[in-house]
Amino acid sequence: MHSMLVLIDTSAGLADLHDAFTEFAHALKTREGLVMKTWIANEDSSVGGFYIFADRETADRYLEEMLAPTVEAHPSLSNMRIQHFSVLPELSELTGSPAASAVQR
């Protein structure tokens, strides 16, 4: 498994982004290799998510094919920052990570 933290600056409030984010969330439901995404925000100045993917290649494809084009096309989003991490499944399962449990099955 592979995890990724993405932060994006926004000049819009969360209420203004709600419809676009809801539409994007529905599109994510069918994204192959995406185990989960937790949506995050910081006082309307940054938005993003913590993701878990089946592997790094799947995460990279998601960035290239879906996320980067969406951020580039949206006038209120800018300065996307990405950090990649390995998932430690045995420890994650011990602490109740639903993503680790789902992949372990």
C-alpha positions in Angstrom: 0.0 0.0 0.0 1.0 3.6 -0.6 -0.3 6.8 1.1 -0.2 10.3 0.0 -0.8 13.7 1.6 -2.0 16.5 -0.8 -2.5 20.1 0.2 -3.8 22.8 -2.2 -4.2 26.5 -1.5 -7.6 27.9 -2.2 -8.9 31.5 -2.5 -12.5 30.2 -2.1 -14.4 29.2 1.0 -15.4 25.6 1.6 -19.1 26.5 1.0 -18.1 27.8 -2.5 -16.2 24.6 -3.2 -18.9 22.2 -1.9 -20.6 21.3 -5.2 -17.3 20.8 -7.1 -15.8 18.7 -4.3 -19.0 16.6 -4.0 -18.9 15.9 -7.8 -15.2 15.0 -7.5 -15.9 12.7 -4.5 -18.5 10.8 -6.5 -15.9 10.4 -9.4 -13.4 9.0 -6.9 -15.7 6.1 -5.9 -14.9 4.4 -9.2 -11.1 5.2 -9.2 -9.3 1.8 -9.4 -6.7 1.3 -6.8 -7.9 4.0 -4.4 -8.6 2.4 -1.0 -9.7 5.6 0.8 -9.5 9.4 0.9 -10.0 11.6 4.0 -10.8 15.1 3.0 -9.1 17.9 5.0 -9.2 21.7 5.2 -7.4 24.4 7.1 -9.6 27.4 7.9 -10.6 28.0 4.2 -7.0 28.6 3.1 -5.9 25.1 2.3 -7.8 22.0 1.2 -6.6 18.5 0.3 -6.7 14.9 1.4 -4.9 12.0 2.9 -5.1 9.0 0.5 -4.3 5.4 0.6 -3.8 3.6 -2.7 -3.0 0.0 -3.6 0.5 1.0 -4.7 2.6 4.0 -5.8 1.9 3.5 -9.5 -1.8 3.8 -8.9 -1.2 7.0 -6.9 1.0 8.5 -9.6 -1.7 7.7 -12.3 -4.3 9.4 -10.2 -2.2 12.5 -9.8 -1.4 12.7 -13.5 -4.8 11.7 -14.9 -7.3 13.1 -12.4 -6.1 15.4 -9.7 -3.5 17.7 -11.4 -5.8 18.5 -14.4 -8.7 19.3 -12.0 -6.6 21.6 -9.8 -5.0 23.3 -12.9 -8.5 24.0 -14.4 -10.1 25.4 -11.2 -9.5 29.2 -10.8 -9.7 29.0 -7.0 -7.1 26.3 -6.5 -3.3 26.7 -6.7 0.1 25.6 -5.2 -0.5 21.8 -4.9 1.9 20.1 -2.6 2.3 16.3 -2.4 4.1 14.0 0.0 4.3 10.3 -0.5 4.6 7.7 2.2 4.8 3.9 2.6 2.0 2.4 4.6 3.0 0.1 7.5 0.1 -2.4 7.3 0.8 -4.5 10.4 1.0 -1.5 12.7 -1.9 0.3 11.0 -4.1 -2.8 11.4 -3.2 -2.8 15.2 -4.4 0.7 15.5 -7.7 0.1 13.7 -7.0 1.6 10.2 -10.0 0.7 8.1 -7.8 0.9 5.0 -5.3 -1.5 6.3 -8.0 -3.9 7.4 -9.7 -3.7 4.0 -6.5 -4.5 2.1 -5.5 -7.4 4.5 -8.8 -9.3 3.8 
